[in-house]
Amino acid sequence: MSMPTAAAITMWPQACSNSGSGGLKGRSSSASAESRTRSTGASTGSTAGCSPASRAPARPRRRSSSGSAGSTAEGSTDAVYAYDPETGEWSERAPLPEPRFNHAAVALGGKIYVLGGYHEGEERQEVFVYDPAADSWSEGTPLPFPNHAFDAVAFRDEIWMIGGRRGEEILRDVRILNPDTGEWRKGPAMPEPMELLGAAVAGDEIHAVWESTYQIYDSASGTWREGPRSLVTRHGLQTFYVDGEIITVGGCTTQLRDSQVVEKRVLPAR
C-alpha cells in the first residue's frame, strides 16, 4: 500500500500547558520541523489576522476548585459544555462527577464515555457515561487498570483505549470495551508505546499519532504497521479523519512549545 502524502495546511489557535502533564517524562528528542512546515506554502486557507473568536465562539470558562492536580493554575475541571453549531452558542451541561484531565471522551450509541484520566496526583480508573437526553452522568465499567494520557476511539461499535501512561511507563497496551456486555478485553498491542497521542478511525483502520511515531491498525490483517513521520512532531494533539484525510491539530512540540499547525495526510483510495 502506498503511503499517504502530507502537507501543513493552516495555522490554528491552539494552546497547551507544559505544567499540566502530571509530571510526564519520556519525551522524544527528535527536533521539530515546525518552521520548515510553516513555510511550505501548502495552505488551503490562512488564519493570519484572525482571532480565535472569528473561527469559533469562545468556550465559557469555569473551573473546579476541588482539583489539586490539573492542567491550569486553577486545577482540574469538572466543567462540561455543549456547542450548538446552528446557533453558534455554548451551553453548560451537568458537570462530571469528578474533575479530570488527560482523560479521553468517546461518543457511542447516543452516549458520551469519559474514560480514566488524572486527578489528585494519580491515574484514574473510573468511566463516566453521559446521557445527553437526561443531562446526567452514570458510572460505567471501570478501566482494566488506572490510565491517563491515552486516547480512545469508537471502532466497530466498541471503545478502544490506546496507549497511555502508568507511573513512569509509556504503554503499548490496547483494551477494548464491549458496551453491551460491559466487559473489557485485550486488543492488539502496538509495536511502539504511545502517550498523549491523537487517534482517529478511518474506515477499517485506526490511525494513532504521537510525536515522530505514527501507527496504523488494519482490521483486515489484525496488525499494526508504521505510518509516515509527521512533518511537525507533537504530543497532546488531536487527530481527525475527514473526507479521506487524516488531520492533526495543535498540541506541543518536542521542545514543549505550543503548536498552531494543522497538518493533513491524504490517504490512498482503498
C-alpha positions in Angstrom: 0.0 0.0 0.0 1.4 3.4 -0.9 2.0 5.9 2.0 -0.2 9.0 2.3 1.0 12.3 1.2 1.4 15.1 3.8 1.2 18.9 3.9 0.8 21.5 6.5 -2.4 23.4 5.6 -3.0 26.2 8.0 -2.4 27.7 11.4 -4.9 27.1 14.3 -5.4 28.9 17.6 -4.3 26.2 20.0 -2.7 26.2 23.4 -1.3 23.5 25.6 0.0 23.7 29.2 3.5 22.4 29.8 2.8 22.3 33.5 -0.3 20.2 33.2 1.1 16.9 32.2 1.2 15.4 35.6 4.9 15.2 35.6 5.1 13.2 32.4 8.6 12.3 31.1 10.0 10.3 28.3 9.7 12.9 25.6 11.2 12.2 22.2 14.5 14.0 21.4 13.6 14.5 17.8 13.8 18.1 16.5 10.7 19.9 15.5 10.2 20.7 11.8 7.6 23.4 12.5 9.4 26.3 10.9 10.0 24.3 7.8 6.4 23.1 7.6 5.0 26.6 8.0 6.9 27.7 5.0 5.8 25.0 2.6 3.0 27.2 1.2 0.6 24.2 1.0 -2.2 26.0 2.7 -5.9 25.7 2.0 -6.7 28.8 3.9 -4.8 31.1 6.2 -6.0 32.4 9.6 -3.4 35.2 9.6 -5.0 38.2 11.2 -7.9 36.2 12.5 -8.6 35.9 16.2 -9.7 32.6 17.7 -13.2 34.1 18.2 -13.5 34.6 14.4 -13.0 30.9 13.9 -15.4 29.6 16.6 -17.1 31.1 19.6 -15.0 31.0 22.8 -16.0 28.3 25.2 -17.2 29.6 28.6 -14.6 29.2 31.4 -15.5 27.5 34.6 -13.0 25.8 36.9 -13.5 23.4 39.7 -11.7 24.3 43.0 -11.7 20.7 44.2 -8.9 19.5 42.0 -5.4 19.5 43.4 -3.6 18.4 40.2 -4.6 20.0 36.9 -3.6 21.5 33.6 -4.3 25.1 34.7 -3.4 27.3 37.6 -6.9 26.8 38.9 -6.6 23.0 38.9 -8.6 20.2 37.1 -12.1 21.0 35.9 -15.4 19.1 36.0 -17.0 21.6 33.6 -19.0 20.3 30.6 -20.3 22.5 27.8 -22.2 21.6 24.6 -21.8 23.5 21.4 -24.8 24.1 19.1 -23.5 24.7 15.5 -26.9 26.1 14.4 -26.9 28.9 17.0 -23.1 29.2 17.4 -23.5 29.1 21.2 -22.2 27.1 24.1 -24.4 25.9 26.9 -23.5 24.5 30.3 -24.3 20.8 31.0 -24.2 18.6 34.1 -20.6 18.6 35.4 -18.5 15.5 35.6 -18.9 13.6 38.9 -15.2 14.4 39.5 -12.6 16.7 37.9 -10.4 15.2 35.3 -7.6 16.0 32.8 -5.6 13.8 30.5 -8.7 11.7 30.0 -10.4 10.6 26.8 -14.0 11.1 25.7 -15.8 8.9 23.1 -19.3 9.2 21.6 -21.0 5.9 21.0 -24.7 4.7 20.9 -26.1 8.1 21.8 -23.9 8.4 24.9 -20.6 10.0 25.8 -18.0 8.0 27.6 -15.3 9.8 29.7 -12.5 7.3 30.5 -9.7 7.4 33.0 -7.5 10.5 33.3 -5.6 12.1 36.1 -6.8 13.6 39.3 -5.4 14.3 42.8 -1.9 13.1 41.8 -2.8 9.8 40.4 -4.0 7.9 37.3 -7.8 7.2 37.4 -9.7 4.1 36.5 -13.3 5.3 36.5 -15.5 5.6 33.5 -18.4 8.1 33.4 -21.2 7.8 30.9 -23.2 10.9 29.9 -26.8 10.7 28.6 -27.5 13.9 26.6 -31.3 13.4 26.7 -31.3 13.3 30.5 -28.3 15.6 31.0 -27.0 13.2 33.6 -24.0 11.1 34.4 -23.7 7.4 35.5 -20.8 5.2 36.2 -19.7 2.7 33.6 -17.4 -0.3 33.7 -14.0 0.9 35.1 -10.9 0.6 33.0 -8.9 -2.6 33.4 -6.2 -0.6 35.1 -5.7 3.1 36.0 -4.5 5.0 33.0 -4.1 8.6 31.6 -2.6 10.3 28.6 -4.1 7.7 26.3 -6.7 8.2 23.5 -9.8 6.3 22.8 -12.0 5.8 19.7 -15.3 4.2 18.8 -14.5 1.3 16.4 -17.0 -1.3 15.2 -19.4 -0.5 17.9 -16.8 -0.9 20.7 -14.5 1.5 22.5 -10.8 1.1 22.0 -8.4 2.5 24.7 -5.0 3.0 23.1 -1.7 3.6 24.8 -1.3 5.9 27.8 0.9 6.0 30.9 1.1 4.3 34.3 3.7 5.8 36.5 6.9 6.1 34.5 5.8 3.5 31.9 4.5 4.6 28.5 2.1 1.9 27.3 1.8 -0.3 24.2 -1.5 -1.7 25.5 -4.8 -1.7 23.7 -8.0 -2.6 25.6 -11.5 -2.9 24.1 -14.8 -2.3 25.8 -18.0 -4.0 24.6 -20.7 -1.6 25.8 -23.4 -4.2 25.6 -21.8 -6.6 28.0 -19.7 -4.1 29.9 -16.6 -6.2 29.6 -13.1 -5.2 28.7 -10.7 -7.5 26.7 -7.2 -7.2 25.4 -6.7 -5.8 22.0 -3.7 -6.0 19.6 -0.8 -4.3 21.3 1.0 -1.6 19.4 4.6 -2.2 18.3 5.7 1.1 19.9 4.4 2.7 23.1 2.5 6.0 22.9 1.2 8.6 25.3 -0.5 12.0 24.8 -1.4 10.7 21.3 -4.2 11.6 18.9 -6.2 8.7 17.3 -8.9 8.6 14.7 -10.9 5.9 12.8 -10.6 5.9 9.0 -12.8 3.2 7.6 -11.3 -0.2 8.7 -8.2 1.4 10.2 -7.2 3.2 13.3 -4.6 5.9 13.0 -2.6 6.9 16.1 -0.1 9.8 16.0 2.4 10.8 18.7 5.4 12.9 18.1 7.5 11.1 15.5 5.6 7.8 15.9 2.6 7.1 13.6 1.0 3.7 13.8 -1.9 2.3 11.8 -4.1 -0.6 12.8 -5.5 -2.6 9.9 -8.6 -4.6 10.9 -8.2 -6.8 7.8 -4.9 -8.2 9.0 -5.4 -7.6 12.7 -2.0 -5.9 12.9 -0.3 -2.6 13.3 2.0 -1.0 10.7 4.2 2.0 10.7 2.9 5.2 9.1 4.9 8.1 7.7 6.6 10.5 10.1 4.7 13.7 10.9 6.1 17.0 9.5 5.7 18.5 12.9 6.4 16.2 15.9 3.9 17.0 18.6 2.3 15.4 21.7 -1.1 16.4 23.2 -2.5 16.8 19.7 -6.0 16.0 18.3 -6.4 13.7 15.3 -9.5 13.6 13.0 -10.5 11.8 9.8 -12.4 13.9 7.4 -13.2 13.2 3.7 -10.3 10.9 3.0 -7.7 12.9 5.0 -6.1 12.5 8.4 -5.9 15.9 10.1 -3.8 16.6 13.2 -4.4 19.8 15.2 -2.4 21.7 17.8 -0.5 20.1 20.7 3.0 20.8 21.9 6.3 20.3 20.0 9.1 18.2 21.4 10.6 21.5 22.6 7.5 21.9 24.7 6.2 24.9 22.7 2.6 25.3 21.7 1.9 24.4 18.1 -0.7 26.1 16.0 -0.1 23.9 13.0 -2.8 21.9 11.3 -1.4 19.1 9.3 -3.2 16.8 6.8 -2.4 13.5 5.2 -4.3 12.4 2.1 -5.0 8.7 2.4 -4.8 6.5 -0.7 -8.0 5.1 -2.1 -8.8 1.6 -0.9 
